[in-house]
Amino acid sequence: MSKGKKARAPKPAEPPLVVTQSNGRSWDDEADVVIVGFGGAGACAALEARAHRADVLVLDRFHGGGATAISGGVLYAGGGTHIQKEAGVEDDPEAMFRYLSQEVKGVVSEDTLRDFCNKSVENLGWLEQHGVPFEGSLCPYKTSYPTDDYYLYYSGNEGFAPYKDVAKPAPRGHRAKGTGLPGANFYEPLRKAAHRAGARVEYEARVTRLVIDSKNQVLGVEYRQIEGLWSKLHRKLHEAGIAVVKYNPKLAAKLRERCFRIEADHSAVKRVRARNGVILAAGGFIYNREMVKEIAPQYRTGMPLGTASDNGSGILLGQSVGGKTDLMSRISAWRFINPPEAFAKGMIINQKGERYINEFMYGAAVGEAMVEQNDGVALLIIDADLRKLAREQCKPGKAQWFQRAPALLNLWFNSKEAKSLEELAKIIEVPIETLRKTFDEYNDAADGKIADRFGKDRAKMHAMREGPYFVIDAGIRSKRFPCPTLTLGGLVVDERTGQVKREDGGVIPGLYAAGRNAVGVCSRQYVSGLSIADCVYSGRRAGGAAARGEVYATHAAPTPTQGTPIQARLPLEGLPTIRERQVADPSPEAHATTVRRARNGSAYPRQPLHRSIRRPGGASRTSQQGRGGLSKRSR
Ligand SMILES: Cc1cc2nc3c(=O)[nH]c(=O)nc-3n(C[C@H](O)[C@H](O)[C@H](O)COP(=O)(O)OP(=O)(O)OC[C@H]3O[C@@H](n4cnc5c(N)ncnc54)[C@H](O)[C@@H]3O)c2cc1C
């Protein structure tokens, strides 16, 4: 391995390789369905495609698993799963649909959301058949994540107004059985099942570009696979990076660099033909900090939650052939403050000194209100009683260590004490009149004199009439209380097949997307379990459709609730030969732009690839949202 210069992150995607002749001699491999990424969505797509007897090849940049394998392993499922029944919970698909309609706010069509809810029981059973363990032990209290005693819990906002007014609340967070964050217990059975089912998997194989014909039909992919023993070293370094990132991000960054170096120096280029289609299932883009800065700058100070491969490559590959994206600025910021429950019994205020949310709401709802409406500010205020209670609730066995540790660290190192309201107002630099009004209102609601205007349950409120008070900086810029963030937007897909759509509404033949590469049920709002549930739903959908070679050319095709008969199978143009001299590169400027930016240290082409290739002089941004920077907080 060459030493010295810092290894730069590889470009997440290259412009597509356009092939013009057909005879099929120069592909290294071929399969009916080629899947890019072997995380949650990729594994589900592989299993479903194999169930349809397709020959499946999966390519993964690392060793599979992705964010799914390090996740909390929570699946949002309902409508009367046998796990809910075992726990004595009543639920039906209609209640699930009504609740989720409030959360997802039209991000997918009503038909698709209904289909998602109707298939929830079946999808849970399907996961169990493949070995994913669940258990009907119901958590009796509201928490952001239960202890190892419980595996079914209220993982969203079901019990709060206004949600509880439209749908009977039911716990739908089905956590895979296992201690701590059991994402691996969710993922590993799927990996094994996919291998058992006959899916071929190539690890340490990074897909760099799509291969298309002159009509923009996707024919296959080009990838770089690490050779020999280097692949083992690459895997070990990647695993070590994931293990240390929470405690030593700098070391994790160094390990990532070593991985990049191995990828650059020890990979062989290969091309694989996809007879029916390519499924993009390569995760989100939270680790592509250039992209985050550009698309959702208000979240740039959040802590990236995921793995190094969340660099947007799947989305950019889709864009490189004209795929449309949406909701790219939707980032889920997890401002979890409960446990300890004592924190949520206090209040969160903004820089004006006003409360803005029921502090018991799900962490992503708190995070959204914090970033989108309150300039990223969240000042958590408790009094001496709540502080004492918080310490009590942070004792071993009362919460997970990853919940107790940050809470205690915040109490010790990230809280400021004020003897009186006046002193508190000075410390946090908010007008005393507003702060007094906020406290008066809160205390009156806690004493039952008035209803809380955010619908907080009186039993969960605690009047704070006397100092000392303690304030914790829980905002998105807080260095001592980092706010985890992950991306939700992606490629727009046909909701019946998962086929990637173009700007004009048509589909790109031969290209599908799933999981966090695609806009899905969780792309507007995340509640715990909804991303993984969407990976299962969208992964199975894309796997089945690609295996069948299903292509809907018009908007008039049937909706999921009416069934999804195969309408047409696109004729494929033989097997093209790829030689470099045949590669059509309509716009050398596109490369110049990318290379120039890469030299400046950015791995993210400022123009979406397909734009820069097809319309070099044209409009440069697909995302209109989230420009202006953040104003600095005064304190
Ligand atoms: C700590 C943590 C806890 C979480 N807890 C939950 C939870 O409990 N419930 C929930 O619903 N969500 C949770 N999430 C979010 C959820 O895990 C992810 O949104 C989801 O798993 C993404 O799945 P995916 O299949 O889209 O991508 P991933 O699972 O990340 O898989 C993508 C795969 O693609 C591969 N890849 C990337 N680029 C390439 C390329 N160019 N070529 C080949 N392969 C490539 C990667 O190596 C990776 O294996 C959590 C996330 C984290 C980080």
The ligand as a Tripos MOL2 file, in Angstrom:
@<TRIPOS>MOLECULE
LIG
   53    58     1     0     0
SMALL
NO_CHARGES

@<TRIPOS>ATOM
      1 C1        -27.2690    3.2240   14.5580 C.3       1 LIG1
      2 C2        -28.4910    3.1650   13.6750 C.ar      1 LIG1
      3 C3        -29.6890    2.7080   14.1940 C.ar      1 LIG1
      4 C4        -30.8130    2.6230   13.3740 C.ar      1 LIG1
      5 N1        -31.9440    2.0430   13.8630 N.ar      1 LIG1
      6 C5        -32.9910    1.8470   13.0310 C.ar      1 LIG1
      7 C6        -34.0990    1.0780   13.4540 C.ar      1 LIG1
      8 O1        -34.1060    0.5020   14.5330 O.2       1 LIG1
      9 N2        -35.1490    0.9520   12.5960 N.ar      1 LIG1
     10 C7        -35.1610    1.5430   11.3550 C.ar      1 LIG1
     11 O2        -36.1460    1.4330   10.6380 O.2       1 LIG1
     12 N3        -34.0890    2.2380   10.9230 N.ar      1 LIG1
     13 C8        -33.0090    2.3770   11.7130 C.ar      1 LIG1
     14 N4        -31.9090    3.0280   11.2470 N.ar      1 LIG1
     15 C9        -31.8920    3.4710    9.8610 C.3       1 LIG1
     16 C10       -31.7820    2.2320    8.9720 C.3       1 LIG1
     17 O3        -30.8720    1.3290    9.5430 O.3       1 LIG1
     18 C11       -31.3470    2.5790    7.5570 C.3       1 LIG1
     19 O4        -32.0630    3.6880    7.0580 O.3       1 LIG1
     20 C12       -31.6000    1.3770    6.6490 C.3       1 LIG1
     21 O5        -31.0930    0.2130    7.2700 O.3       1 LIG1
     22 C13       -30.9770    1.5650    5.2970 C.3       1 LIG1
     23 O6        -31.0370    0.3290    4.6010 O.3       1 LIG1
     24 P1        -30.5480    0.2070    3.0880 P.3       1 LIG1
     25 O7        -30.7510   -1.1740    2.6900 O.co2     1 LIG1
     26 O8        -31.1570    1.2910    2.2780 O.co2     1 LIG1
     27 O9        -28.9940    0.5480    3.1770 O.3       1 LIG1
     28 P2        -27.8460   -0.2140    3.9670 P.3       1 LIG1
     29 O10       -28.3880   -1.1840    4.9330 O.co2     1 LIG1
     30 O11       -26.9160    0.8250    4.4700 O.co2     1 LIG1
     31 O12       -27.1350   -1.0610    2.8380 O.3       1 LIG1
     32 C14       -26.4620   -0.4470    1.7750 C.3       1 LIG1
     33 C15       -25.3720   -1.3780    1.2950 C.3       1 LIG1
     34 O13       -24.9020   -0.8860    0.0390 O.3       1 LIG1
     35 C16       -23.4980   -1.0400   -0.0190 C.3       1 LIG1
     36 N5        -22.9960   -0.0600   -0.9940 N.ar      1 LIG1
     37 C17       -22.9610    1.2790   -0.9020 C.ar      1 LIG1
     38 N6        -22.4530    1.8150   -2.0130 N.ar      1 LIG1
     39 C18       -22.1600    0.7870   -2.8460 C.ar      1 LIG1
     40 C19       -21.6040    0.7030   -4.1510 C.ar      1 LIG1
     41 N7        -21.2600    1.7920   -4.8430 N.pl3     1 LIG1
     42 N8        -21.4280   -0.5230   -4.6940 N.ar      1 LIG1
     43 C20       -21.7660   -1.6480   -4.0140 C.ar      1 LIG1
     44 N9        -22.2970   -1.6110   -2.7670 N.ar      1 LIG1
     45 C21       -22.5020   -0.4100   -2.1970 C.ar      1 LIG1
     46 C22       -23.0310   -0.7900    1.3960 C.3       1 LIG1
     47 O14       -21.7690   -1.3730    1.6420 O.3       1 LIG1
     48 C23       -24.1620   -1.4230    2.2150 C.3       1 LIG1
     49 O15       -23.8670   -2.7480    2.5740 O.3       1 LIG1
     50 C24       -30.7510    3.0810   12.0310 C.ar      1 LIG1
     51 C25       -29.5400    3.5430   11.5110 C.ar      1 LIG1
     52 C26       -28.4100    3.5510   12.3050 C.ar      1 LIG1
     53 C27       -27.0940    3.9540   11.6910 C.3       1 LIG1
@<TRIPOS>BOND
     1     1     2 1
     2     2     3 ar
     3     2    52 ar
     4     3     4 ar
     5     4     5 ar
     6     4    50 ar
     7     5     6 ar
     8     6     7 ar
     9     6    13 1
    10     7     8 2
    11     7     9 ar
    12     9    10 ar
    13    10    11 2
    14    10    12 ar
    15    12    13 ar
    16    13    14 ar
    17    14    15 1
    18    14    50 ar
    19    15    16 1
    20    16    17 1
    21    16    18 1
    22    18    19 1
    23    18    20 1
    24    20    21 1
    25    20    22 1
    26    22    23 1
    27    23    24 1
    28    24    25 2
    29    24    26 1
    30    24    27 1
    31    27    28 1
    32    28    29 2
    33    28    30 1
    34    28    31 1
    35    31    32 1
    36    32    33 1
    37    33    34 1
    38    33    48 1
    39    34    35 1
    40    35    36 1
    41    35    46 1
    42    36    37 ar
    43    36    45 ar
    44    37    38 ar
    45    38    39 ar
    46    39    40 ar
    47    39    45 ar
    48    40    41 1
    49    40    42 ar
    50    42    43 ar
    51    43    44 ar
    52    44    45 ar
    53    46    47 1
    54    46    48 1
    55    48    49 1
    56    50    51 ar
    57    51    52 ar
    58    52    53 1
@<TRIPOS>SUBSTRUCTURE
     1 LIG1         1 GROUP 0 **** ****
